[in-house]
Every structure is written in C-alpha cells, then in structure tokens.
Amino acid sequence: MENNEIAIFNYLLEYLDPEISDILYKIPDNKKANIEEIRIRNEKPLMISGEAKDYYVSSKGQLSKYEKEGFVVRGEQLNKTFQIISNYSIYAFEEEIRNGFITLRGGHRVGIAGKTVYNSKGVETIRNISSLNIRIAREKIGISDRIMKYIIKYPNSIYNTLIVSPPQCGKTTLLRDIIRNISDGIPELNIRGMKVGVVDERSEIAGVYNGVPQKKVGMRTDILDGCLKSDGIIMLIRSMSPEVIATDELGGYEDIKAINEALKAGIKLISTVHGEDLEDILTKNGLGEIIERKIFERIIIMDNSQGVGTICDIIDGCTFKSIFY
C-alpha cells in the first residue's frame, strides 16, 4: 500500500514546474506516503502537509519547520504549473476554474486562489493566480468495514448517517468507502448491494475525470459531478431511483430543504459536515434543527487524535447516546 501511495505522489509531480517537481521528488519516500497537500504560493516557501503537520521544503527536498529553509517559489514557476495543470488551455477548464478548482486524473483536486472576476451571473474566472493547493486523494479501501455494522439496518436498508469532523480528518475518505460497501453489498453481513446516488459537488468523493470515477464507489453508484447538493438531490430523486443518497459537507438551508425532499421519497441519506462534536453541530443553522428532529439515526464523530481517520464515537441519533464499542 505504501508503495502505491508513493507512486501516486510521484505521478502528481508531472503536473508541476520542472524545478519544483525535482525538489519534491527528493523528499524521502517514507514521507511521501503520508503527504496530503502540496502548497505552491507566489513568492512564498514551498510547503507540504500531512498527518496534521505542515513542513517547508528546501531546495534539496528536506523537510523543515523553519520558513527560512524553504525553497521560495517564483511567479513564473507558479504560472508554469498552472499551465501544465490546465493542459495549456485555460478556456477548456473555465467551468472548473470558476468553481475554484481543477480535478486531475486520479481524482486529485487543485485548489486555485487569485483575482476573482465577476460578471452579471456571478464568478466568471480567477486570474493572476497567487497560489495552488494540490490535494492528494488518498483512497483507503476497507476503512469503513469495521463500522458498517452500526450503519446497516436489517433486512435491506441503512440508518440515515452523518459523519462529523474538523477539516482534514478523513471524513470524505470514510464516506467514499461506506458508499462502496453499500453499493457493492456486504456478503459477510448478509447485506445486498443498494442503488446509491452521489452528489459530488467538489469532485472529491468519486473524483470523476472525463466521465469516469477515479475512486472505487461501488457498482451500483450513480454520480452527479460538480453539482450543487440542493439541485443534485432533487435530480437524483427524479431520474435515478436511488435507495441511498450520499453527499459531502452539508451547508445552508437549501441543502437541508433538499434532504427533506429525499426523506419524503423514502430515500436514506449519508453525508458529512464540518464540526468538532455533537454540541458543535447542534449550533449550526438548519442542521441543528434536523439533528434535533432525529433525522440522522447515526452520528459518527471523527478527529485525528490517533492519526487521520480516528473514529472517536458513534452516537444513536434518537437517544444521543454512544453505541460505539
């Protein structure tokens, strides 16, 4: 598995300015396997993140906690990287750039920051790129296996489930693997595969590239890529007859409204939300209301206290008591 993670990191170096690529290639392999983000900022030191830690990268590929030891990225290197990522055709990626990111083959996402240009319809594009954030999509098959018994509702359904964690604690990775298990079925638990509809607003769950999911999300899974959750949930209900709908990072009232429509149609839900714990999400507008209405029957709390993907607790959404053992 570690060799595969290293290969993924080295593959992504093909999208970078040659000098930056050469520097990152020198990073020791045991470090490459755990890198989650590569940060390239104009006139700022090159940085990587992994296991909840940030490091500056020297010109020799050494990792340091000291800013002065980091290789300073020049503007032309940043622009060259952006050109390679957009395949030298920014116009071909206009829609994605408008949303603030470009998805690479393999489901990896490049976040874009710079001068935001508006028109009468909203954001038109991003110019004068000032920084790029390459988020490495780590796929961990089987990480949900041990908790599926808490999510399955016999004989052939699941509990409405909400995954709660701060950023970069692995909730999307866990969600993806839960989707795979639900879609393919779990013979060991005597569970058949179910039809799953995924609203992948930011192309992070399935990592669709040219219409093909780059991540394993199951054989019975249909994906709406780059679609707002509030629109996608309704579209899936109307067209794909899902038994389960999965989304990432619930937000405002429009998302909550769409969830209510799914519930009226008898569809089960699984989603994620940023938060520290149950008390935290109860304070969020709209979401706190549906938690109190006991719509989510299982609430999974995650953090990175024992590494990315740590499951702290699983709460019964009706009694608000822990059922995790």
N, C-alpha and C positions, 0 to 999 in steps of 0.2 A: 504493500500500500504506500509506504514512504517513497519508494522509487517512482511510483506513479505521480505522487504529489510534486516531486522534484521535476519530473518531465513536464508537468503542466506549467510550472513556473518558468522553466527554460523555454517552453513554447511561446509564452507571452512576451518574451524578450524580443521576438521577431517584430513586434509592433512598435518598438521603441527606437529612438535615435541611436545610431550605432555606438556612440561613445557611452551613452547611458546603459545600453544593453551590455556592453563589455564589462562595465563596472559591476552591474548586478549579477552577471554570470560568475563573477569571482566570489560571491557570497558562499560560505561553506554549505554543503548540501544538507547538513543536519538542521540548518537554519531555514533553508529554502522551503522545506516541507511544511513549515508552520506559518509562512508569510500569508497574510490575508489581504493586505493592501500595499500598493506602491504609489507614493505621493510625489508628483512632479510639479513643482511650483516655480514660476518665473523668478529668477534671481534669489532663490532660496535653496537651502541644502536638500539634497535628495533624501527621502525618508521611506522607511518601510514600517509596517505594523503587523503584529502577530502575537497571539496569546495575551491580548490586552496590554501590550507594551509597544512603545514607539522607539525606533532607532534611526540615527543619522547614518548614512552610508558614505564611507570615504572613497577616494579615487581608486583605492586598492581593494574595494569590496569588503572592507572591515566595518563592523557594526559598532556604533558608539552612542553614548548618551549625551555627548557634548556637541553642541551645534557647530562650533568652530572646526571640528574634524570632518564635517560633512562636505561632500562634493557639491558645489554651487551650480545649479542648473542655469544655463544661459537661455535667453529668449529664443534663439534660433533652434536650440535643441528641443525646446518645448513645442515650437511650431512644426518642426520636422516630425516629431512624434504624433502630433495631431493629424498631420497629412497622411502618415502611414496608417493610422487607425481608421481614418475615413477613406482609405484606399485612393487618395489623391482626388477625391470627388466629393467635396463637402455637400454639394447640391443633392447627391444621392442619399445623404443621411439627414436631410433637412428636418424631417418629422421627428427623428430621434433627438437631434440636437436641440430642437425646440422644447423637448421634454427634459433636457439637461443630461443626457447620457447617450452612449452608443454601445450596443451589445455586440460582442465579438463571438466568433465561432467557439463553441465550448460553453457558452452561456456566461462568460465573464463580462462584467459591465464596467465601462469607463465613464465616470462622472466628469462633467465639464463645468468650469466656472470661468467667468469673464464678463464682458459688457453685454448686458441683456437688452435686446432691441425689441420694442413693441410695435404692433400695428393695431388697426381697429378691432381685430379678432383676438388679440392677446399677444403672447410671446411669439415673435417672428423668428428669431435666431439668437445665437450667442456669438459675439465677435470679440476680437482682442483677447484671445484665450489667456488666462492668467494661471490656471492650474488644472491638472488632470489627476483623477483618483482611479487607479485600476484596481477594482475589487475582484479578487480571485474567487471564483465559485467553487467551493470545496464540496464535493459530493461524498457523503458517508452512508453507504448502503448498510442498512440494518440497525442504525442507531435508534430507531423507534420500536424495534422488535419487543423489547422488554416492557414497554408501557402500553402496547396495543390492548392488553387485557383490560386496561382501565377505560379504554375508548370504545371497545366493541359492546354493542347492545344486542344481545341474542333475541331472536334467532338470526336475523339478517339485517342489522342496522348498526348505526353508531350513535354515540351521545354527541350532541352539539358541544364542540370543544373549542376553547380559547387558550392560546399559548401566550404567556405574558413574560417579557424580559426586557432589560435595558438593551440598547443597541450593541451589536457585535457579540452576542452571547449564543448564537447558533439557532435562533428560533426558526429562521427560514429553512435552514438545513434539516431541522427536525420535521417541520411541516412537510417538506418535499418527500421525506421518507415515509411519513404517515400516509400521504397521498398514494405513494407507490404500493404500500401494504393494502390499503383499502381497495385500490383499483385492481390489483392482481389477485387479491384474496389471500387468506392465510389457512392453508390446509391443517396445520398443526392445531389451530384453534377452531377448526370446523366452520370457517367463515368463507363464503363465496366472494368473488370479486364483484364490486359495485361500480356503476357508472359515476364518474367524478367529473364535474365541470370546474375548471380553474380559471379565475380571473387574475391574470398575471400582469398587473398594471405597470410594473417596472422591469419586466422581463427577468426577474430574479428566481422565480420558482422553477420554471421549466427551462429557462434560458433558450427560448426559441430563436433559431438562426435560419433565415431563408425558409421558414415554414416548418422546420424540423426541430423538435425538442432535443436539446443537447444533454438534458439530465433525465434520469430514469424516474418517470412519474406514473408508470403503470400502463397496461394495455387498454384499459377502458377509460382513459382520461382524454377529455377534450379541452383545448386551451384557447382562451381569448387573450391574445398577447397585446400589451400596450393599451389596454382598455381600462377606462375608469371603472372602479368597482361598482359604483352606483348604476352605471349603464350595463356593465357586463353581467351582473347577477340577473337582471331582468332579461337580457338577451338569451342567456343560457336557459332560463326557465321556459322561454317561448319556443326555443329551437332545438335544444339538445336533450331534453327529458332527463336531466341528471338526478341521481338519487342523493348525491352529496355535492355541495359547492364549497370550494376552498378559495380563500383569498389571503393576501398578506397585508398586515398593518392597517387595521380599521382606523378610520379617521372621523370625519364630520357626520352631520345629521343625514346627508344624502346616502352615505353608506349604511347607516342604521335603518333608514327607510327601506332600502333595498333588501336588507336582511329580513325585515318584517314580511316583505312580499314572498321571499323564499319560504319562510315558515308557514305562511298561509297555503303555499303549494305543497306542503308536507315534505319539503327537502331538508336534509340535515346539513349542518354547517360546521366548518372548521376554519379558524382564522387565527391571526396573531395581532398583537398590539404592543406598543412600547409601554413599559411600566416597570415599577420596582416590585410591587406585590399587590395583593387583592385590595388593600386600602387605597393604594395609589390609583388604580383604575376605576374605583368607585367614585372618584372625584372628577373623572373626565366627562364632559358634556355629552349627553346622548348615550355613551357606552355605559356609564354608571347606572343609568335607568334600566337598560336591558339586563344588566347583571342582577339588579335588584328584582327584576321580573322573573329571574331564574331561567332565562332562555338558554344560557350556556350551562350545560349539565356537568361539564368537566372543565376545570381551570388548571392549566399546567403552569407552574411558576419556575422560571429558569434564571440562572446567572452564570458567572464564570468563576465562582469561588474555588472550584476544583478543576479548572480548565474550561475552555469553551464548550458549551452544551451541557453544563451541570443542571440536572433537574433537582430543584430544591423541594418541591412539594406538588402533589396533585390533589385538588380540592373538589369536593362534591358541590356543584353549583346550586343545589337545592338546600343543603343543610349548612354550607360554607364550612364544613369540617374536612380535615385531612383524611384521605383514603390511601395514602401512599405508604407502602411498606417494602 
